Amino acid sequence: MKKGIFFGIALTAAMLMGLGTAQAKTQFVTIGTGGITGVYYPTGGAIAKMVNKKKKEYGIRATVESTGGSVFNINAVMNGDLEFGIAQSDRQYQAVKGMAEWKDKGPQKDLRAVFSIHPESVTLVAAVDAGINKIQDLKGKKVNIGNPGSGQRQNAIDALEAVGINFEKDLQAESIKASEAASLLQDGRIDAFFYTVGHPSGSIKEATSGARKVRLASVAGPGIDALLAKYPYYAKATIPVSMYPGAQNDKDVDTFGVKATLITSAKVPDEIVYAITKEVFDNFDEFKKLHPAYSTLTKKQMLEGLSAPIHPGAMKYYKEAGLM
Ligand code: GLU
């Protein structure tokens, strides 16, 4: 009897201790994404899902945060507020080199790349009644170029400048989040908006399926060609309009694009970055099914478009897997 009670207490104590260590070991990591109607938000969710399945093995619990986008995410990862973030490849390049929004702060030395994900294109969504067929038609219009933390803002400014439109003087520029732009366009409060995003995206679906007729306008021409020749991180792209049946387009739309990438900090432990990389790559077919924007992804492509040094935790996996 006594022995039985003692055994019971010992067992309970052991269980509690065991629980205590398991809890102390759980490491919480947050992935910064974008607006919930973009592709970053479900992408963060897909990555978190892959690693959370192995919570017992790794002791990692990943969660996702909706944010203002690429620039916000890079800054939050550099400040230590987030462990991971999704950011456009062009913004990764600029942050590493201390360009654009990082001109005053200088090169972000601790920025590390993990992998790249889906392609994103500079998408110009415009009301048909505003007479906008192409970026060159934006003069004098009310256009959302994006919130300051977003990736699209600088893409919009670059594209406008490339076609001779000054965003401060030649149009009425708005600085609102992409998640609000679709309803503002439908309500007639803006004529067009820029969004650098993967396709299909909830936001572009919302913008093109309302009562106000909307089309995807082209972002092309000699000025844009010169822009692409100048910057290594921009490349030609086309948006397949079949993804947006409500859009008033009869052929695919010419524009340029970048890639979505997963970034982190040199300060994030190797084992965490290794676990996330391994789970996404080892379960690649399952990962690819989580969003239609990943349909053409290959493992090899996921190592392209990275300007920051690859985090050692990710590198360990790429070497093991023979990808590097
Ligand atoms: N490319 C956008 C940005 O950097 C976000 C797109 C998305 O959320 O899918 O702000």
Residues whose N, C-alpha, C, O or C-beta is under 5 A from the ligand:
A	BS01	LIG	G34 G35 G38 V39 Y40 Y41 G68 G69 S70 Q88 G149 S150 G151 Q152 T196 V197 G198
